[in-house]
Amino acid sequence: MANKPIVDGIEDEYRGRLTVIRINVQEAEFRPLLEQYNFQYTPTFILFDGGGEVFRSVGSINPDELRRALAEEP
């Protein structure tokens, strides 16, 4: 939950350019997705562009690192 304010802030900052999807790893319906993206630890943050993974952070998320990754995207 410590990352929630950071993710909320990034979501607000990039509204209209970024879609944030939160997944509860405890829900069985998401198990295939977790396996597909080799999800092993919580929290994990994955940034996709055009369907491909372009950024991954496991554990605490660094908002500046995420901003840099977003800036690199076309």
N, C-alpha and C positions, 0 to 999 in steps of 0.2 A: 504494500500500500504506500510505501514511501515514494515510489516513482509516480504515483497517480497525479500529484500536482504538476510534475514535470511534463508528463504526457498530455495532460489537459492543457497546459500552456502552449506546447508545440501544436496541438490540435487547433487551438484558437489562433495562434500566430499564422498558421498555414491553411486556414479555413478556405475552402474552394480550390486548393491546390493539392491537398493531402487528405486521404481518407484513413481514419484510425479505426481499426477493428480490434475489439477486445475479445479474447477467447478464454473461457473458463476451462482449464485443463482437466477439471474434475468431471465435466460433462461428456458422456460416452459418445455423443453425436460428433464431437470434434476429434476423436481418436484417429480417424484416417488422415485428417489434415496434419495432426501432430507427427504422425509417422512419415507422411509425404515430405515434410520440411525438416526432418531429423531434429525435432524439438526434444530436448532432454532435461532442461532445467528451467525453473521459474525464478524470476521473470526472464523472458526472452523477448527481444524486440527485433522484428524483421521488417526491412524496408524493401518493397518491390517496385519495379518500374517496368511496365509492359509485361508483367507476369514473371519476370526474373528477379531473383534476389540480388540486391545491390548493397545491402548493409545489414549487419547482424550485431546485436549487443546482448550479452548474457550477464545478468546481475543488474547492478545499478546502471542506469542510463545517464550518460553525460550529454546534457542538452547541446553543448557547443559542438561535440563530435557529431551529433545527429544533424545539427544545422549545416556543418561542413559537408556531410554526405548528401543532404538535400540540395546544397548549392552546386554540387558536382553534377547533378542530374540535368539533362537538357530541357 
